[in-house]
Amino acid sequence: MRRLPEEFVRNGFRYNLVRRAENKAIYSQTFRNIVVGYEVFKIRIMRARFNKVFEVDEPDQERYPCNEDFGRHKAWSTFTLEEALAWYQEL
């Protein structure tokens, strides 16, 4: 299975893994080397499938939450690490 990367760039922000368990994670969100927030979420799995466009088999892979997942008992965003850790503990 393809796991989430420890670091990546998306929507102009850099994300770095802060803490992780088998089914949950915290990433810091930085902009121009300044931490602007933290994202806490349940890790979801996208099942293996055949990609018709590229005609390749894609394995099971973990997926980062999309914008619609936030605030729906799947993912949360906060400005402080303390609050992120509290949500992480509740998952």
Gaussian input, Z-matrix of N, CA and C with variables (Angstrom, degrees):
# hf/3-21g

backbone

0 1
 N
 C     1     B1
 C     2     B2     1     A1
 N     3     B3     2     A2     1     D1
 C     4     B4     3     A3     2     D2
 C     5     B5     4     A4     3     D3
 N     6     B6     5     A5     4     D4
 C     7     B7     6     A6     5     D5
 C     8     B8     7     A7     6     D6
 N     9     B9     8     A8     7     D7
 C    10    B10     9     A9     8     D8
 C    11    B11    10    A10     9     D9
 N    12    B12    11    A11    10    D10
 C    13    B13    12    A12    11    D11
 C    14    B14    13    A13    12    D12
 N    15    B15    14    A14    13    D13
 C    16    B16    15    A15    14    D14
 C    17    B17    16    A16    15    D15
 N    18    B18    17    A17    16    D16
 C    19    B19    18    A18    17    D17
 C    20    B20    19    A19    18    D18
 N    21    B21    20    A20    19    D19
 C    22    B22    21    A21    20    D20
 C    23    B23    22    A22    21    D21
 N    24    B24    23    A23    22    D22
 C    25    B25    24    A24    23    D23
 C    26    B26    25    A25    24    D24
 N    27    B27    26    A26    25    D25
 C    28    B28    27    A27    26    D26
 C    29    B29    28    A28    27    D27
 N    30    B30    29    A29    28    D28
 C    31    B31    30    A30    29    D29
 C    32    B32    31    A31    30    D30
 N    33    B33    32    A32    31    D31
 C    34    B34    33    A33    32    D32
 C    35    B35    34    A34    33    D33
 N    36    B36    35    A35    34    D34
 C    37    B37    36    A36    35    D35
 C    38    B38    37    A37    36    D36
 N    39    B39    38    A38    37    D37
 C    40    B40    39    A39    38    D38
 C    41    B41    40    A40    39    D39
 N    42    B42    41    A41    40    D40
 C    43    B43    42    A42    41    D41
 C    44    B44    43    A43    42    D42
 N    45    B45    44    A44    43    D43
 C    46    B46    45    A45    44    D44
 C    47    B47    46    A46    45    D45
 N    48    B48    47    A47    46    D46
 C    49    B49    48    A48    47    D47
 C    50    B50    49    A49    48    D48
 N    51    B51    50    A50    49    D49
 C    52    B52    51    A51    50    D50
 C    53    B53    52    A52    51    D51
 N    54    B54    53    A53    52    D52
 C    55    B55    54    A54    53    D53
 C    56    B56    55    A55    54    D54
 N    57    B57    56    A56    55    D55
 C    58    B58    57    A57    56    D56
 C    59    B59    58    A58    57    D57
 N    60    B60    59    A59    58    D58
 C    61    B61    60    A60    59    D59
 C    62    B62    61    A61    60    D60
 N    63    B63    62    A62    61    D61
 C    64    B64    63    A63    62    D62
 C    65    B65    64    A64    63    D63
 N    66    B66    65    A65    64    D64
 C    67    B67    66    A66    65    D65
 C    68    B68    67    A67    66    D66
 N    69    B69    68    A68    67    D67
 C    70    B70    69    A69    68    D68
 C    71    B71    70    A70    69    D69
 N    72    B72    71    A71    70    D70
 C    73    B73    72    A72    71    D71
 C    74    B74    73    A73    72    D72
 N    75    B75    74    A74    73    D73
 C    76    B76    75    A75    74    D74
 C    77    B77    76    A76    75    D75
 N    78    B78    77    A77    76    D76
 C    79    B79    78    A78    77    D77
 C    80    B80    79    A79    78    D78
 N    81    B81    80    A80    79    D79
 C    82    B82    81    A81    80    D80
 C    83    B83    82    A82    81    D81
 N    84    B84    83    A83    82    D82
 C    85    B85    84    A84    83    D83
 C    86    B86    85    A85    84    D84
 N    87    B87    86    A86    85    D85
 C    88    B88    87    A87    86    D86
 C    89    B89    88    A88    87    D87
 N    90    B90    89    A89    88    D88
 C    91    B91    90    A90    89    D89
 C    92    B92    91    A91    90    D90
 N    93    B93    92    A92    91    D91
 C    94    B94    93    A93    92    D92
 C    95    B95    94    A94    93    D93
 N    96    B96    95    A95    94    D94
 C    97    B97    96    A96    95    D95
 C    98    B98    97    A97    96    D96
 N    99    B99    98    A98    97    D97
 C   100   B100    99    A99    98    D98
 C   101   B101   100   A100    99    D99
 N   102   B102   101   A101   100   D100
 C   103   B103   102   A102   101   D101
 C   104   B104   103   A103   102   D102
 N   105   B105   104   A104   103   D103
 C   106   B106   105   A105   104   D104
 C   107   B107   106   A106   105   D105
 N   108   B108   107   A107   106   D106
 C   109   B109   108   A108   107   D107
 C   110   B110   109   A109   108   D108
 N   111   B111   110   A110   109   D109
 C   112   B112   111   A111   110   D110
 C   113   B113   112   A112   111   D111
 N   114   B114   113   A113   112   D112
 C   115   B115   114   A114   113   D113
 C   116   B116   115   A115   114   D114
 N   117   B117   116   A116   115   D115
 C   118   B118   117   A117   116   D116
 C   119   B119   118   A118   117   D117
 N   120   B120   119   A119   118   D118
 C   121   B121   120   A120   119   D119
 C   122   B122   121   A121   120   D120
 N   123   B123   122   A122   121   D121
 C   124   B124   123   A123   122   D122
 C   125   B125   124   A124   123   D123
 N   126   B126   125   A125   124   D124
 C   127   B127   126   A126   125   D125
 C   128   B128   127   A127   126   D126
 N   129   B129   128   A128   127   D127
 C   130   B130   129   A129   128   D128
 C   131   B131   130   A130   129   D129
 N   132   B132   131   A131   130   D130
 C   133   B133   132   A132   131   D131
 C   134   B134   133   A133   132   D132
 N   135   B135   134   A134   133   D133
 C   136   B136   135   A135   134   D134
 C   137   B137   136   A136   135   D135
 N   138   B138   137   A137   136   D136
 C   139   B139   138   A138   137   D137
 C   140   B140   139   A139   138   D138
 N   141   B141   140   A140   139   D139
 C   142   B142   141   A141   140   D140
 C   143   B143   142   A142   141   D141
 N   144   B144   143   A143   142   D142
 C   145   B145   144   A144   143   D143
 C   146   B146   145   A145   144   D144
 N   147   B147   146   A146   145   D145
 C   148   B148   147   A147   146   D146
 C   149   B149   148   A148   147   D147
 N   150   B150   149   A149   148   D148
 C   151   B151   150   A150   149   D149
 C   152   B152   151   A151   150   D150
 N   153   B153   152   A152   151   D151
 C   154   B154   153   A153   152   D152
 C   155   B155   154   A154   153   D153
 N   156   B156   155   A155   154   D154
 C   157   B157   156   A156   155   D155
 C   158   B158   157   A157   156   D156
 N   159   B159   158   A158   157   D157
 C   160   B160   159   A159   158   D158
 C   161   B161   160   A160   159   D159
 N   162   B162   161   A161   160   D160
 C   163   B163   162   A162   161   D161
 C   164   B164   163   A163   162   D162
 N   165   B165   164   A164   163   D163
 C   166   B166   165   A165   164   D164
 C   167   B167   166   A166   165   D165
 N   168   B168   167   A167   166   D166
 C   169   B169   168   A168   167   D167
 C   170   B170   169   A169   168   D168
 N   171   B171   170   A170   169   D169
 C   172   B172   171   A171   170   D170
 C   173   B173   172   A172   171   D171
 N   174   B174   173   A173   172   D172
 C   175   B175   174   A174   173   D173
 C   176   B176   175   A175   174   D174
 N   177   B177   176   A176   175   D175
 C   178   B178   177   A177   176   D176
 C   179   B179   178   A178   177   D177
 N   180   B180   179   A179   178   D178
 C   181   B181   180   A180   179   D179
 C   182   B182   181   A181   180   D180
 N   183   B183   182   A182   181   D181
 C   184   B184   183   A183   182   D182
 C   185   B185   184   A184   183   D183
 N   186   B186   185   A185   184   D184
 C   187   B187   186   A186   185   D185
 C   188   B188   187   A187   186   D186
 N   189   B189   188   A188   187   D187
 C   190   B190   189   A189   188   D188
 C   191   B191   190   A190   189   D189
 N   192   B192   191   A191   190   D190
 C   193   B193   192   A192   191   D191
 C   194   B194   193   A193   192   D192
 N   195   B195   194   A194   193   D193
 C   196   B196   195   A195   194   D194
 C   197   B197   196   A196   195   D195
 N   198   B198   197   A197   196   D196
 C   199   B199   198   A198   197   D197
 C   200   B200   199   A199   198   D198
 N   201   B201   200   A200   199   D199
 C   202   B202   201   A201   200   D200
 C   203   B203   202   A202   201   D201
 N   204   B204   203   A203   202   D202
 C   205   B205   204   A204   203   D203
 C   206   B206   205   A205   204   D204
 N   207   B207   206   A206   205   D205
 C   208   B208   207   A207   206   D206
 C   209   B209   208   A208   207   D207
 N   210   B210   209   A209   208   D208
 C   211   B211   210   A210   209   D209
 C   212   B212   211   A211   210   D210
 N   213   B213   212   A212   211   D211
 C   214   B214   213   A213   212   D212
 C   215   B215   214   A214   213   D213
 N   216   B216   215   A215   214   D214
 C   217   B217   216   A216   215   D215
 C   218   B218   217   A217   216   D216
 N   219   B219   218   A218   217   D217
 C   220   B220   219   A219   218   D218
 C   221   B221   220   A220   219   D219
 N   222   B222   221   A221   220   D220
 C   223   B223   222   A222   221   D221
 C   224   B224   223   A223   222   D222
 N   225   B225   224   A224   223   D223
 C   226   B226   225   A225   224   D224
 C   227   B227   226   A226   225   D225
 N   228   B228   227   A227   226   D226
 C   229   B229   228   A228   227   D227
 C   230   B230   229   A229   228   D228
 N   231   B231   230   A230   229   D229
 C   232   B232   231   A231   230   D230
 C   233   B233   232   A232   231   D231
 N   234   B234   233   A233   232   D232
 C   235   B235   234   A234   233   D233
 C   236   B236   235   A235   234   D234
 N   237   B237   236   A236   235   D235
 C   238   B238   237   A237   236   D236
 C   239   B239   238   A238   237   D237
 N   240   B240   239   A239   238   D238
 C   241   B241   240   A240   239   D239
 C   242   B242   241   A241   240   D240
 N   243   B243   242   A242   241   D241
 C   244   B244   243   A243   242   D242
 C   245   B245   244   A244   243   D243
 N   246   B246   245   A245   244   D244
 C   247   B247   246   A246   245   D245
 C   248   B248   247   A247   246   D246
 N   249   B249   248   A248   247   D247
 C   250   B250   249   A249   248   D248
 C   251   B251   250   A250   249   D249
 N   252   B252   251   A251   250   D250
 C   253   B253   252   A252   251   D251
 C   254   B254   253   A253   252   D252
 N   255   B255   254   A254   253   D253
 C   256   B256   255   A255   254   D254
 C   257   B257   256   A256   255   D255
 N   258   B258   257   A257   256   D256
 C   259   B259   258   A258   257   D257
 C   260   B260   259   A259   258   D258
 N   261   B261   260   A260   259   D259
 C   262   B262   261   A261   260   D260
 C   263   B263   262   A262   261   D261
 N   264   B264   263   A263   262   D262
 C   265   B265   264   A264   263   D263
 C   266   B266   265   A265   264   D264
 N   267   B267   266   A266   265   D265
 C   268   B268   267   A267   266   D266
 C   269   B269   268   A268   267   D267
 N   270   B270   269   A269   268   D268
 C   271   B271   270   A270   269   D269
 C   272   B272   271   A271   270   D270

   B1=1.4357
   B2=1.5242
   B3=1.3112
   B4=1.4596
   B5=1.5320
   B6=1.3343
   B7=1.4667
   B8=1.5272
   B9=1.3203
   B10=1.4614
   B11=1.5285
   B12=1.3255
   B13=1.4684
   B14=1.5315
   B15=1.3165
   B16=1.4599
   B17=1.5206
   B18=1.3324
   B19=1.4636
   B20=1.5189
   B21=1.3324
   B22=1.4612
   B23=1.5246
   B24=1.3336
   B25=1.4649
   B26=1.5242
   B27=1.3596
   B28=1.4610
   B29=1.5210
   B30=1.3184
   B31=1.4701
   B32=1.5301
   B33=1.3150
   B34=1.4618
   B35=1.5167
   B36=1.3296
   B37=1.4546
   B38=1.5216
   B39=1.3277
   B40=1.4622
   B41=1.5233
   B42=1.3195
   B43=1.4587
   B44=1.5223
   B45=1.3446
   B46=1.4659
   B47=1.5277
   B48=1.3123
   B49=1.4503
   B50=1.5214
   B51=1.3332
   B52=1.4619
   B53=1.5230
   B54=1.3415
   B55=1.4598
   B56=1.5203
   B57=1.3332
   B58=1.4528
   B59=1.5202
   B60=1.3293
   B61=1.4598
   B62=1.5190
   B63=1.3092
   B64=1.4630
   B65=1.5256
   B66=1.3350
   B67=1.4665
   B68=1.5192
   B69=1.3344
   B70=1.4606
   B71=1.5205
   B72=1.3584
   B73=1.4648
   B74=1.5264
   B75=1.3310
   B76=1.4618
   B77=1.5193
   B78=1.3230
   B79=1.4577
   B80=1.5244
   B81=1.3336
   B82=1.4654
   B83=1.5228
   B84=1.3091
   B85=1.4604
   B86=1.5257
   B87=1.3315
   B88=1.4601
   B89=1.5218
   B90=1.3286
   B91=1.4620
   B92=1.5150
   B93=1.3241
   B94=1.4728
   B95=1.5258
   B96=1.3332
   B97=1.4660
   B98=1.5286
   B99=1.3369
   B100=1.4621
   B101=1.5230
   B102=1.3445
   B103=1.4645
   B104=1.5239
   B105=1.3265
   B106=1.4686
   B107=1.5221
   B108=1.3318
   B109=1.4527
   B110=1.5144
   B111=1.3406
   B112=1.4586
   B113=1.5155
   B114=1.3106
   B115=1.4529
   B116=1.5248
   B117=1.3233
   B118=1.4708
   B119=1.5127
   B120=1.3328
   B121=1.4618
   B122=1.5161
   B123=1.3332
   B124=1.4592
   B125=1.5223
   B126=1.3063
   B127=1.4663
   B128=1.5195
   B129=1.3011
   B130=1.4548
   B131=1.5222
   B132=1.3193
   B133=1.4584
   B134=1.5281
   B135=1.3198
   B136=1.4549
   B137=1.5299
   B138=1.3022
   B139=1.4627
   B140=1.5261
   B141=1.3133
   B142=1.4693
   B143=1.5239
   B144=1.3246
   B145=1.4644
   B146=1.5177
   B147=1.3039
   B148=1.4637
   B149=1.5187
   B150=1.3311
   B151=1.4567
   B152=1.5249
   B153=1.3185
   B154=1.4651
   B155=1.5184
   B156=1.3305
   B157=1.4631
   B158=1.5212
   B159=1.3421
   B160=1.4643
   B161=1.5210
   B162=1.3281
   B163=1.4639
   B164=1.5236
   B165=1.3437
   B166=1.4623
   B167=1.5238
   B168=1.3266
   B169=1.4581
   B170=1.5174
   B171=1.3220
   B172=1.4583
   B173=1.5223
   B174=1.3347
   B175=1.4648
   B176=1.5324
   B177=1.3354
   B178=1.4628
   B179=1.5201
   B180=1.3227
   B181=1.4563
   B182=1.5219
   B183=1.3321
   B184=1.4539
   B185=1.5207
   B186=1.3329
   B187=1.4564
   B188=1.5162
   B189=1.3128
   B190=1.4556
   B191=1.5226
   B192=1.3209
   B193=1.4635
   B194=1.5196
   B195=1.3270
   B196=1.4619
   B197=1.5295
   B198=1.3185
   B199=1.4612
   B200=1.5297
   B201=1.3170
   B202=1.4631
   B203=1.5351
   B204=1.3199
   B205=1.4626
   B206=1.5319
   B207=1.3207
   B208=1.4622
   B209=1.5230
   B210=1.3583
   B211=1.4481
   B212=1.5096
   B213=1.3060
   B214=1.4620
   B215=1.5262
   B216=1.2903
   B217=1.4664
   B218=1.5270
   B219=1.3244
   B220=1.4618
   B221=1.5241
   B222=1.3472
   B223=1.4612
   B224=1.5272
   B225=1.3487
   B226=1.4568
   B227=1.5230
   B228=1.3116
   B229=1.4559
   B230=1.5226
   B231=1.3300
   B232=1.4613
   B233=1.5289
   B234=1.3325
   B235=1.4619
   B236=1.5244
   B237=1.3516
   B238=1.4695
   B239=1.5215
   B240=1.3013
   B241=1.4622
   B242=1.5304
   B243=1.3258
   B244=1.4564
   B245=1.5333
   B246=1.3276
   B247=1.4597
   B248=1.5303
   B249=1.3220
   B250=1.4656
   B251=1.5274
   B252=1.3168
   B253=1.4693
   B254=1.5268
   B255=1.3264
   B256=1.4666
   B257=1.5234
   B258=1.3415
   B259=1.4672
   B260=1.5222
   B261=1.3134
   B262=1.4603
   B263=1.5293
   B264=1.3357
   B265=1.4671
   B266=1.5285
   B267=1.3285
   B268=1.4633
   B269=1.5203
   B270=1.3206
   B271=1.4668
   B272=1.5182
   A1=109.46
   A2=115.70
   A3=120.82
   A4=108.83
   A5=116.21
   A6=121.55
   A7=110.93
   A8=115.48
   A9=120.50
   A10=109.50
   A11=117.34
   A12=118.89
   A13=110.78
   A14=116.50
   A15=120.42
   A16=111.37
   A17=116.60
   A18=121.02
   A19=108.60
   A20=116.31
   A21=120.87
   A22=109.55
   A23=116.11
   A24=122.75
   A25=108.05
   A26=115.27
   A27=120.60
   A28=108.47
   A29=117.02
   A30=123.25
   A31=112.91
   A32=117.20
   A33=121.26
   A34=114.98
   A35=118.36
   A36=123.05
   A37=109.74
   A38=115.71
   A39=121.63
   A40=107.11
   A41=116.02
   A42=122.49
   A43=108.78
   A44=115.82
   A45=122.22
   A46=109.19
   A47=115.83
   A48=121.35
   A49=109.91
   A50=116.23
   A51=122.51
   A52=109.77
   A53=116.20
   A54=121.32
   A55=108.42
   A56=114.64
   A57=118.99
   A58=111.02
   A59=115.18
   A60=123.58
   A61=105.20
   A62=117.32
   A63=120.19
   A64=112.52
   A65=117.62
   A66=119.17
   A67=114.78
   A68=118.74
   A69=121.39
   A70=110.26
   A71=115.22
   A72=118.87
   A73=110.73
   A74=114.85
   A75=123.18
   A76=106.96
   A77=116.09
   A78=122.33
   A79=108.78
   A80=116.60
   A81=119.86
   A82=107.22
   A83=115.52
   A84=122.30
   A85=106.75
   A86=117.35
   A87=120.23
   A88=111.14
   A89=113.79
   A90=121.77
   A91=106.58
   A92=115.97
   A93=121.75
   A94=111.61
   A95=115.51
   A96=124.47
   A97=114.39
   A98=117.45
   A99=121.81
   A100=107.70
   A101=116.88
   A102=120.23
   A103=108.01
   A104=116.04
   A105=121.29
   A106=112.09
   A107=117.84
   A108=119.65
   A109=112.24
   A110=114.00
   A111=122.17
   A112=108.47
   A113=116.55
   A114=121.93
   A115=108.85
   A116=115.25
   A117=123.29
   A118=106.78
   A119=117.35
   A120=118.17
   A121=112.77
   A122=113.33
   A123=121.47
   A124=106.67
   A125=117.07
   A126=121.05
   A127=108.36
   A128=116.00
   A129=121.28
   A130=109.35
   A131=115.43
   A132=121.61
   A133=109.66
   A134=115.72
   A135=121.08
   A136=105.75
   A137=116.59
   A138=122.02
   A139=112.32
   A140=115.02
   A141=121.84
   A142=109.47
   A143=114.56
   A144=119.72
   A145=109.38
   A146=113.94
   A147=120.09
   A148=107.71
   A149=116.83
   A150=122.27
   A151=107.85
   A152=116.80
   A153=121.73
   A154=112.94
   A155=117.46
   A156=120.68
   A157=110.94
   A158=116.40
   A159=120.81
   A160=112.71
   A161=116.49
   A162=122.87
   A163=112.70
   A164=114.22
   A165=120.55
   A166=109.09
   A167=115.63
   A168=121.05
   A169=108.52
   A170=116.63
   A171=121.45
   A172=108.28
   A173=118.73
   A174=121.65
   A175=111.03
   A176=115.60
   A177=119.88
   A178=107.44
   A179=116.31
   A180=118.82
   A181=110.89
   A182=114.76
   A183=120.21
   A184=107.79
   A185=115.68
   A186=117.43
   A187=110.67
   A188=114.95
   A189=122.44
   A190=106.94
   A191=118.64
   A192=119.00
   A193=112.33
   A194=115.96
   A195=120.73
   A196=107.98
   A197=117.39
   A198=121.64
   A199=112.07
   A200=117.46
   A201=121.37
   A202=112.87
   A203=118.40
   A204=121.89
   A205=112.60
   A206=117.39
   A207=120.53
   A208=111.08
   A209=114.22
   A210=121.31
   A211=114.49
   A212=118.57
   A213=122.29
   A214=111.76
   A215=117.54
   A216=123.54
   A217=112.44
   A218=116.51
   A219=120.97
   A220=111.23
   A221=116.05
   A222=120.47
   A223=109.98
   A224=114.69
   A225=121.03
   A226=109.10
   A227=114.99
   A228=121.33
   A229=107.98
   A230=116.28
   A231=120.80
   A232=109.77
   A233=114.87
   A234=119.72
   A235=113.03
   A236=117.39
   A237=119.27
   A238=112.13
   A239=114.92
   A240=120.97
   A241=110.10
   A242=118.38
   A243=122.06
   A244=110.97
   A245=117.12
   A246=120.41
   A247=110.72
   A248=116.84
   A249=120.66
   A250=110.53
   A251=117.09
   A252=120.94
   A253=111.50
   A254=117.74
   A255=120.99
   A256=110.21
   A257=118.15
   A258=120.92
   A259=110.76
   A260=115.76
   A261=121.31
   A262=110.59
   A263=116.32
   A264=120.59
   A265=111.81
   A266=117.59
   A267=120.97
   A268=113.30
   A269=118.08
   A270=120.06
   A271=111.58
   D1=140.85
   D2=178.36
   D3=-84.46
   D4=121.46
   D5=-178.14
   D6=-90.63
   D7=161.36
   D8=175.74
   D9=-62.62
   D10=143.47
   D11=178.49
   D12=-73.11
   D13=157.78
   D14=177.44
   D15=-75.69
   D16=-24.17
   D17=-179.49
   D18=-147.39
   D19=139.75
   D20=176.27
   D21=-161.84
   D22=167.72
   D23=178.29
   D24=-117.86
   D25=134.47
   D26=179.23
   D27=-153.07
   D28=133.67
   D29=178.10
   D30=54.89
   D31=34.36
   D32=177.87
   D33=83.25
   D34=-0.21
   D35=179.33
   D36=-110.61
   D37=150.94
   D38=172.35
   D39=-101.88
   D40=134.04
   D41=-179.72
   D42=-115.19
   D43=133.20
   D44=178.93
   D45=-128.57
   D46=133.19
   D47=179.18
   D48=-65.00
   D49=129.32
   D50=178.17
   D51=-102.88
   D52=-47.92
   D53=-178.80
   D54=-151.76
   D55=148.07
   D56=-177.44
   D57=-150.97
   D58=142.02
   D59=169.63
   D60=-124.93
   D61=-174.83
   D62=-176.52
   D63=-59.36
   D64=-38.07
   D65=-173.81
   D66=-124.62
   D67=14.49
   D68=179.34
   D69=-150.73
   D70=158.08
   D71=-176.90
   D72=-155.42
   D73=157.90
   D74=170.49
   D75=-125.17
   D76=131.49
   D77=173.64
   D78=-121.39
   D79=140.44
   D80=170.80
   D81=-85.67
   D82=148.28
   D83=-179.54
   D84=-116.49
   D85=119.71
   D86=-178.20
   D87=-121.36
   D88=150.57
   D89=175.58
   D90=-135.23
   D91=121.34
   D92=-177.46
   D93=52.82
   D94=45.72
   D95=176.77
   D96=65.48
   D97=19.37
   D98=175.92
   D99=-118.43
   D100=127.06
   D101=178.06
   D102=-70.26
   D103=122.00
   D104=-179.43
   D105=-108.80
   D106=-8.39
   D107=178.96
   D108=174.67
   D109=-179.06
   D110=179.19
   D111=-135.42
   D112=145.28
   D113=177.74
   D114=-121.49
   D115=127.83
   D116=-177.87
   D117=-118.21
   D118=134.90
   D119=-177.55
   D120=-159.97
   D121=159.94
   D122=170.60
   D123=-80.81
   D124=132.03
   D125=179.12
   D126=-77.09
   D127=126.17
   D128=178.95
   D129=-108.77
   D130=154.69
   D131=-177.66
   D132=-110.64
   D133=129.10
   D134=171.65
   D135=-96.28
   D136=118.29
   D137=-174.30
   D138=-67.96
   D139=155.18
   D140=179.41
   D141=-56.33
   D142=146.21
   D143=179.03
   D144=-157.46
   D145=167.83
   D146=176.30
   D147=-97.92
   D148=124.06
   D149=178.74
   D150=-85.70
   D151=108.88
   D152=-176.73
   D153=-68.79
   D154=-31.27
   D155=-178.66
   D156=-66.40
   D157=-48.65
   D158=-177.47
   D159=-98.14
   D160=-2.71
   D161=179.31
   D162=52.85
   D163=51.71
   D164=177.59
   D165=-135.84
   D166=152.53
   D167=172.75
   D168=-82.70
   D169=130.84
   D170=176.58
   D171=-106.67
   D172=131.09
   D173=-177.59
   D174=-74.80
   D175=170.91
   D176=169.96
   D177=-54.91
   D178=142.95
   D179=177.79
   D180=-150.44
   D181=145.37
   D182=174.74
   D183=-72.41
   D184=148.50
   D185=179.53
   D186=-129.01
   D187=141.71
   D188=175.50
   D189=-74.93
   D190=145.48
   D191=-177.85
   D192=-64.82
   D193=147.28
   D194=174.78
   D195=-86.88
   D196=170.39
   D197=-177.03
   D198=-54.93
   D199=-36.94
   D200=-177.35
   D201=-69.13
   D202=-18.98
   D203=-179.71
   D204=-75.05
   D205=-23.62
   D206=-175.02
   D207=-70.77
   D208=133.28
   D209=179.72
   D210=81.92
   D211=8.76
   D212=-177.67
   D213=-120.07
   D214=41.26
   D215=179.16
   D216=62.56
   D217=20.62
   D218=177.12
   D219=-123.16
   D220=-33.98
   D221=-175.48
   D222=-153.63
   D223=146.76
   D224=-179.89
   D225=-137.58
   D226=151.86
   D227=177.33
   D228=-125.53
   D229=137.69
   D230=-178.73
   D231=-147.19
   D232=163.46
   D233=179.92
   D234=-90.14
   D235=-16.43
   D236=-175.24
   D237=-117.85
   D238=145.15
   D239=177.13
   D240=-66.61
   D241=-36.30
   D242=-179.60
   D243=-59.31
   D244=-45.56
   D245=178.94
   D246=-68.18
   D247=-38.45
   D248=177.34
   D249=-60.98
   D250=-43.02
   D251=178.84
   D252=-65.06
   D253=-36.27
   D254=178.13
   D255=-64.44
   D256=-44.89
   D257=177.71
   D258=-64.57
   D259=-39.64
   D260=179.27
   D261=-58.77
   D262=-43.73
   D263=-179.59
   D264=-64.82
   D265=-31.15
   D266=-178.74
   D267=-78.20
   D268=-19.79
   D269=-178.58
   D270=-69.50

